[in-house]
Amino acid sequence: MQRLGKDGKTPWRKVHEKIGLSAAELARAMGRHRSKISRALGDDDGLISGRDQLLLMKVARERGIALSADEMMPERR
């Protein structure tokens, strides 16, 4: 079962789109390997680990993008 939001996107996909970087650019900004980001974006659940949540918030903050912890959580059904 997929945990997609009302917009049909997983938490990873929503945050990736909001930050606006390619998967490779996002991986570089987070200090993670690009394959990790690609796998996360392609995952059916697309859940974001606590460590990655912190890194994503740091990347967003550095780019002046407002990103809340709620935006990184799956939609409740």
N, CA, C and O atoms as a Tinker XYZ file with bonds, in Angstrom:
   308  protein
     1  N      0.834000   -1.174000    0.000000    73     2
     2  CA     0.000000    0.000000    0.000000    64     1     3
     3  C      0.883000    1.242000    0.000000    63     2     4     5
     4  O      1.805000    1.348000    0.809000    81     3
     5  N      0.613000    2.161000   -0.882000    73     3     6
     6  CA     1.390000    3.387000   -0.952000    64     5     7
     7  C      0.881000    4.392000    0.062000    63     6     8     9
     8  O     -0.318000    4.455000    0.334000    81     7
     9  N      1.789000    5.176000    0.622000    73     7    10
    10  CA     1.425000    6.210000    1.579000    64     9    11
    11  C      1.542000    7.572000    0.917000    63    10    12    13
    12  O      2.307000    8.433000    1.353000    81    11
    13  N      0.786000    7.743000   -0.122000    73    11    14
    14  CA     0.833000    8.990000   -0.854000    64    13    15
    15  C     -0.124000    9.989000   -0.242000    63    14    16    17
    16  O     -1.173000    9.628000    0.292000    81    15
    17  N      0.256000   11.243000   -0.329000    73    15    18
    18  CA    -0.618000   12.300000    0.154000    64    17    19
    19  C     -1.754000   12.533000   -0.814000    63    18    20    21
    20  O     -1.868000   11.853000   -1.834000    81    19
    21  N     -2.585000   13.489000   -0.492000    73    19    22
    22  CA    -3.719000   13.826000   -1.354000    64    21    23
    23  C     -3.255000   14.235000   -2.742000    63    22    24    25
    24  O     -3.970000   14.057000   -3.728000    81    23
    25  N     -2.050000   14.783000   -2.805000    73    23    26
    26  CA    -1.501000   15.229000   -4.081000    64    25    27
    27  C     -0.787000   14.108000   -4.839000    63    26    28    29
    28  O     -0.226000   14.346000   -5.908000    81    27
    29  N     -0.804000   12.883000   -4.290000    73    27    30
    30  CA    -0.175000   11.752000   -4.953000    64    29    31
    31  C      1.326000   11.688000   -4.784000    63    30    32    33
    32  O      2.013000   11.025000   -5.562000    81    31
    33  N      1.847000   12.376000   -3.765000    73    31    34
    34  CA     3.293000   12.418000   -3.558000    64    33    35
    35  C      3.655000   11.917000   -2.168000    63    34    36    37
    36  O      2.940000   12.167000   -1.197000    81    35
    37  N      4.770000   11.209000   -2.089000    73    35    38
    38  CA     5.292000   10.767000   -0.800000    64    37    39
    39  C      5.980000   11.951000   -0.116000    63    38    40    41
    40  O      6.240000   12.971000   -0.755000    81    39
    41  N      6.274000   11.818000    1.183000    73    39    42
    42  CA     6.986000   12.909000    1.864000    64    41    43
    43  C      8.295000   13.295000    1.161000    63    42    44    45
    44  O      8.587000   14.482000    1.013000    81    43
    45  N      9.079000   12.309000    0.730000    73    43    46
    46  CA    10.330000   12.612000    0.042000    64    45    47
    47  C     10.075000   13.412000   -1.229000    63    46    48    49
    48  O     10.773000   14.389000   -1.502000    81    47
    49  N      9.095000   13.008000   -1.992000    73    47    50
    50  CA     8.816000   13.697000   -3.265000    64    49    51
    51  C      8.340000   15.128000   -3.031000    63    50    52    53
    52  O      8.725000   16.042000   -3.761000    81    51
    53  N      7.498000   15.322000   -2.007000    73    51    54
    54  CA     7.004000   16.669000   -1.704000    64    53    55
    55  C      8.152000   17.599000   -1.306000    63    54    56    57
    56  O      8.240000   18.730000   -1.785000    81    55
    57  N      9.029000   17.114000   -0.427000    73    55    58
    58  CA    10.138000   17.943000    0.046000    64    57    59
    59  C     11.127000   18.200000   -1.089000    63    58    60    61
    60  O     11.626000   19.315000   -1.241000    81    59
    61  N     11.407000   17.177000   -1.878000    73    59    62
    62  CA    12.326000   17.323000   -3.011000    64    61    63
    63  C     11.823000   18.400000   -3.969000    63    62    64    65
    64  O     12.592000   19.247000   -4.422000    81    63
    65  N     10.537000   18.359000   -4.271000    73    63    66
    66  CA     9.946000   19.345000   -5.169000    64    65    67
    67  C     10.010000   20.751000   -4.553000    63    66    68    69
    68  O     10.299000   21.726000   -5.247000    81    67
    69  N      9.743000   20.841000   -3.268000    73    67    70
    70  CA     9.742000   22.153000   -2.608000    64    69    71
    71  C     11.138000   22.770000   -2.600000    63    70    72    73
    72  O     11.284000   23.974000   -2.811000    81    71
    73  N     12.164000   21.955000   -2.357000    73    71    74
    74  CA    13.539000   22.476000   -2.321000    64    73    75
    75  C     14.005000   22.843000   -3.724000    63    74    76    77
    76  O     14.766000   23.796000   -3.894000    81    75
    77  N     13.558000   22.098000   -4.728000    73    75    78
    78  CA    13.823000   22.477000   -6.108000    64    77    79
    79  C     15.196000   22.146000   -6.653000    63    78    80    81
    80  O     15.622000   22.743000   -7.642000    81    79
    81  N     15.893000   21.222000   -6.042000    73    79    82
    82  CA    17.187000   20.782000   -6.553000    64    81    83
    83  C     17.026000   19.424000   -7.229000    63    82    84    85
    84  O     16.092000   18.683000   -6.924000    81    83
    85  N     17.928000   19.101000   -8.138000    73    83    86
    86  CA    17.916000   17.758000   -8.710000    64    85    87
    87  C     18.314000   16.779000   -7.608000    63    86    88    89
    88  O     18.824000   17.185000   -6.564000    81    87
    89  N     18.082000   15.502000   -7.842000    73    87    90
    90  CA    18.438000   14.489000   -6.848000    64    89    91
    91  C     19.938000   14.545000   -6.533000    63    90    92    93
    92  O     20.336000   14.441000   -5.372000    81    91
    93  N     20.767000   14.710000   -7.572000    73    91    94
    94  CA    22.217000   14.774000   -7.371000    64    93    95
    95  C     22.612000   16.026000   -6.583000    63    94    96    97
    96  O     23.470000   15.960000   -5.702000    81    95
    97  N     21.986000   17.165000   -6.899000    73    95    98
    98  CA    22.284000   18.407000   -6.180000    64    97    99
    99  C     21.844000   18.321000   -4.724000    63    98   100   101
   100  O     22.543000   18.790000   -3.826000    81    99
   101  N     20.680000   17.718000   -4.498000    73    99   102
   102  CA    20.187000   17.563000   -3.138000    64   101   103
   103  C     21.099000   16.641000   -2.340000    63   102   104   105
   104  O     21.408000   16.919000   -1.181000    81   103
   105  N     21.526000   15.556000   -2.951000    73   103   106
   106  CA    22.443000   14.628000   -2.284000    64   105   107
   107  C     23.740000   15.335000   -1.896000    63   106   108   109
   108  O     24.237000   15.161000   -0.784000    81   107
   109  N     24.275000   16.117000   -2.798000    73   107   110
   110  CA    25.508000   16.861000   -2.526000    64   109   111
   111  C     25.304000   17.848000   -1.374000    63   110   112   113
   112  O     26.147000   17.953000   -0.484000    81   111
   113  N     24.186000   18.565000   -1.398000    73   111   114
   114  CA    23.890000   19.544000   -0.350000    64   113   115
   115  C     23.713000   18.874000    1.012000    63   114   116   117
   116  O     24.042000   19.456000    2.045000    81   115
   117  N     23.188000   17.642000    1.004000    73   115   118
   118  CA    22.959000   16.919000    2.251000    64   117   119
   119  C     24.179000   16.130000    2.706000    63   118   120   121
   120  O     24.232000   15.673000    3.847000    81   119
   121  N     25.164000   15.966000    1.819000    73   119   122
   122  CA    26.318000   15.146000    2.149000    64   121   123
   123  C     25.995000   13.658000    2.103000    63   122   124   125
   124  O     26.603000   12.856000    2.812000    81   123
   125  N     25.033000   13.301000    1.262000    73   123   126
   126  CA    24.612000   11.905000    1.107000    64   125   127
   127  C     24.937000   11.466000   -0.321000    63   126   128   129
   128  O     25.159000   12.299000   -1.200000    81   127
   129  N     24.963000   10.161000   -0.542000    73   127   130
   130  CA    25.221000    9.635000   -1.882000    64   129   131
   131  C     23.963000    9.792000   -2.727000    63   130   132   133
   132  O     22.852000    9.625000   -2.225000    81   131
   133  N     24.130000   10.108000   -3.991000    73   131   134
   134  CA    22.975000   10.364000   -4.850000    64   133   135
   135  C     22.082000    9.136000   -5.001000    63   134   136   137
   136  O     20.878000    9.279000   -5.215000    81   135
   137  N     22.645000    7.937000   -4.895000    73   135   138
   138  CA    21.816000    6.740000   -5.012000    64   137   139
   139  C     20.842000    6.629000   -3.842000    63   138   140   141
   140  O     19.739000    6.106000   -4.006000    81   139
   141  N     21.232000    7.110000   -2.673000    73   139   142
   142  CA    20.350000    7.095000   -1.512000    64   141   143
   143  C     19.132000    7.983000   -1.771000    63   142   144   145
   144  O     18.004000    7.606000   -1.454000    81   143
   145  N     19.366000    9.156000   -2.345000    73   143   146
   146  CA    18.279000   10.089000   -2.635000    64   145   147
   147  C     17.390000    9.514000   -3.731000    63   146   148   149
   148  O     16.165000    9.586000   -3.631000    81   147
   149  N     17.983000    8.949000   -4.765000    73   147   150
   150  CA    17.200000    8.357000   -5.857000    64   149   151
   151  C     16.322000    7.218000   -5.349000    63   150   152   153
   152  O     15.159000    7.106000   -5.738000    81   151
   153  N     16.877000    6.370000   -4.476000    73   151   154
   154  CA    16.084000    5.272000   -3.907000    64   153   155
   155  C     14.936000    5.821000   -3.060000    63   154   156   157
   156  O     13.809000    5.332000   -3.133000    81   155
   157  N     15.234000    6.833000   -2.263000    73   155   158
   158  CA    14.204000    7.422000   -1.396000    64   157   159
   159  C     13.072000    8.030000   -2.230000    63   158   160   161
   160  O     11.898000    7.890000   -1.887000    81   159
   161  N     13.425000    8.697000   -3.314000    73   159   162
   162  CA    12.410000    9.319000   -4.174000    64   161   163
   163  C     11.563000    8.278000   -4.899000    63   162   164   165
   164  O     10.398000    8.532000   -5.206000    81   163
   165  N     12.135000    7.114000   -5.173000    73   163   166
   166  CA    11.419000    6.064000   -5.872000    64   165   167
   167  C     10.678000    5.100000   -4.966000    63   166   168   169
   168  O      9.909000    4.265000   -5.443000    81   167
   169  N     10.899000    5.207000   -3.668000    73   167   170
   170  CA    10.275000    4.310000   -2.706000    64   169   171
   171  C      8.771000    4.569000   -2.622000    63   170   172   173
   172  O      8.337000    5.721000   -2.643000    81   171
   173  N      7.985000    3.513000   -2.528000    73   171   174
   174  CA     6.525000    3.657000   -2.467000    64   173   175
   175  C      6.055000    4.405000   -1.224000    63   174   176   177
   176  O      5.081000    5.155000   -1.283000    81   175
   177  N      6.742000    4.205000   -0.097000    73   175   178
   178  CA     6.359000    4.895000    1.140000    64   177   179
   179  C      6.972000    6.279000    1.199000    63   178   180   181
   180  O      6.316000    7.236000    1.610000    81   179
   181  N      8.231000    6.393000    0.788000    73   179   182
   182  CA     8.902000    7.685000    0.757000    64   181   183
   183  C      9.038000    8.347000    2.110000    63   182   184   185
   184  O      9.027000    9.574000    2.213000    81   183
   185  N      9.166000    7.534000    3.155000    73   183   186
   186  CA     9.308000    8.080000    4.500000    64   185   187
   187  C     10.718000    8.636000    4.694000    63   186   188   189
   188  O     11.685000    8.084000    4.169000    81   187
   189  N     10.830000    9.719000    5.442000    73   187   190
   190  CA    12.109000   10.395000    5.655000    64   189   191
   191  C     12.609000   10.086000    7.054000    63   190   192   193
   192  O     11.904000   10.319000    8.035000    81   191
   193  N     13.827000    9.559000    7.149000    73   191   194
   194  CA    14.403000    9.238000    8.459000    64   193   195
   195  C     14.672000   10.513000    9.250000    63   194   196   197
   196  O     14.739000   11.605000    8.685000    81   195
   197  N     14.824000   10.363000   10.542000    73   195   198
   198  CA    15.096000   11.511000   11.405000    64   197   199
   199  C     16.358000   12.251000   11.007000    63   198   200   201
   200  O     16.374000   13.481000   10.976000    81   199
   201  N     17.414000   11.515000   10.703000    73   199   202
   202  CA    18.673000   12.141000   10.289000    64   201   203
   203  C     18.482000   12.947000    9.007000    63   202   204   205
   204  O     18.952000   14.079000    8.894000    81   203
   205  N     17.787000   12.345000    8.048000    73   203   206
   206  CA    17.558000   13.041000    6.784000    64   205   207
   207  C     16.637000   14.246000    6.966000    63   206   208   209
   208  O     16.782000   15.245000    6.262000    81   207
   209  N     15.695000   14.161000    7.901000    73   207   210
   210  CA    14.840000   15.315000    8.181000    64   209   211
   211  C     15.686000   16.503000    8.636000    63   210   212   213
   212  O     15.480000   17.629000    8.184000    81   211
   213  N     16.636000   16.246000    9.531000    73   211   214
   214  CA    17.518000   17.322000   10.000000    64   213   215
   215  C     18.338000   17.903000    8.853000    63   214   216   217
   216  O     18.480000   19.120000    8.737000    81   215
   217  N     18.875000   17.032000    8.012000    73   215   218
   218  CA    19.676000   17.496000    6.879000    64   217   219
   219  C     18.837000   18.284000    5.881000    63   218   220   221
   220  O     19.290000   19.297000    5.348000    81   219
   221  N     17.626000   17.825000    5.628000    73   219   222
   222  CA    16.742000   18.536000    4.699000    64   221   223
   223  C     16.361000   19.911000    5.245000    63   222   224   225
   224  O     16.301000   20.885000    4.494000    81   223
   225  N     16.108000   19.988000    6.540000    73   223   226
   226  CA    15.774000   21.284000    7.144000    64   225   227
   227  C     16.956000   22.243000    7.041000    63   226   228   229
   228  O     16.774000   23.440000    6.820000    81   227
   229  N     18.174000   21.711000    7.203000    73   227   230
   230  CA    19.379000   22.538000    7.084000    64   229   231
   231  C     19.533000   23.054000    5.654000    63   230   232   233
   232  O     19.806000   24.236000    5.445000    81   231
   233  N     19.361000   22.175000    4.677000    73   231   234
   234  CA    19.463000   22.561000    3.267000    64   233   235
   235  C     18.412000   23.619000    2.929000    63   234   236   237
   236  O     18.715000   24.615000    2.272000    81   235
   237  N     17.182000   23.398000    3.379000    73   235   238
   238  CA    16.112000   24.358000    3.104000    64   237   239
   239  C     16.419000   25.708000    3.748000    63   238   240   241
   240  O     16.258000   26.754000    3.120000    81   239
   241  N     16.856000   25.677000    4.987000    73   239   242
   242  CA    17.174000   26.926000    5.701000    64   241   243
   243  C     18.275000   27.700000    4.980000    63   242   244   245
   244  O     18.191000   28.921000    4.850000    81   243
   245  N     19.308000   26.997000    4.510000    73   243   246
   246  CA    20.420000   27.636000    3.793000    64   245   247
   247  C     19.948000   28.292000    2.493000    63   246   248   249
   248  O     20.582000   29.227000    2.004000    81   247
   249  N     18.850000   27.809000    1.941000    73   247   250
   250  CA    18.327000   28.350000    0.683000    64   249   251
   251  C     17.139000   29.283000    0.901000    63   250   252   253
   252  O     16.508000   29.732000   -0.055000    81   251
   253  N     16.842000   29.566000    2.156000    73   251   254
   254  CA    15.750000   30.478000    2.462000    64   253   255
   255  C     14.370000   29.903000    2.187000    63   254   256   257
   256  O     13.427000   30.640000    1.899000    81   255
   257  N     14.256000   28.576000    2.278000    73   255   258
   258  CA    12.990000   27.893000    2.029000    64   257   259
   259  C     12.400000   27.473000    3.374000    63   258   260   261
   260  O     13.068000   26.821000    4.176000    81   259
   261  N     11.163000   27.847000    3.610000    73   259   262
   262  CA    10.481000   27.451000    4.843000    64   261   263
   263  C     10.059000   25.990000    4.721000    63   262   264   265
   264  O      9.291000   25.634000    3.826000    81   263
   265  N     10.554000   25.156000    5.609000    73   263   266
   266  CA    10.222000   23.734000    5.608000    64   265   267
   267  C      9.959000   23.317000    7.042000    63   266   268   269
   268  O     10.813000   23.485000    7.912000    81   267
   269  N      8.786000   22.779000    7.284000    73   267   270
   270  CA     8.435000   22.359000    8.639000    64   269   271
   271  C      8.515000   20.844000    8.754000    63   270   272   273
   272  O      8.499000   20.125000    7.755000    81   271
   273  N      8.601000   20.382000    9.985000    73   271   274
   274  CA     8.634000   18.940000   10.236000    64   273   275
   275  C      7.342000   18.279000    9.749000    63   274   276   277
   276  O      7.369000   17.141000    9.281000    81   275
   277  N      6.229000   18.974000    9.854000    73   275   278
   278  CA     4.946000   18.423000    9.397000    64   277   279
   279  C      4.957000   18.101000    7.908000    63   278   280   281
   280  O      4.306000   17.152000    7.472000    81   279
   281  N      5.682000   18.878000    7.139000    73   279   282
   282  CA     5.739000   18.647000    5.696000    64   281   283
   283  C      6.522000   17.382000    5.348000    63   282   284   285
   284  O      6.432000   16.883000    4.226000    81   283
   285  N      7.286000   16.867000    6.304000    73   283   286
   286  CA     8.087000   15.672000    6.049000    64   285   287
   287  C      7.433000   14.400000    6.571000    63   286   288   289
   288  O      8.026000   13.322000    6.535000    81   287
   289  N      6.217000   14.539000    7.050000    73   287   290
   290  CA     5.483000   13.397000    7.582000    64   289   291
   291  C      4.440000   12.925000    6.562000    63   290   292   293
   292  O      3.949000   13.718000    5.759000    81   291
   293  N      4.107000   11.636000    6.599000    73   291   294
   294  CA     3.079000   11.133000    5.666000    64   293   295
   295  C      1.707000   11.686000    6.036000    63   294   296   297
   296  O      1.455000   12.048000    7.185000    81   295
   297  N      0.838000   11.743000    5.052000    73   295   298
   298  CA    -0.542000   12.190000    5.273000    64   297   299
   299  C     -1.234000   11.180000    6.171000    63   298   300   301
   300  O     -1.021000    9.975000    6.037000    81   299
   301  N     -2.048000   11.658000    7.069000    73   299   302
   302  CA    -2.839000   10.760000    7.913000    64   301   303
   303  C     -4.099000   10.379000    7.160000    63   302   304   305
   304  O     -4.718000   11.206000    6.490000    81   303
   305  N     -4.461000    9.135000    7.279000    73   303   306
   306  CA    -5.677000    8.659000    6.602000    64   305   307
   307  C     -6.678000    8.221000    7.613000    63   306   308
   308  O     -7.771000    7.786000    7.252000    81   307
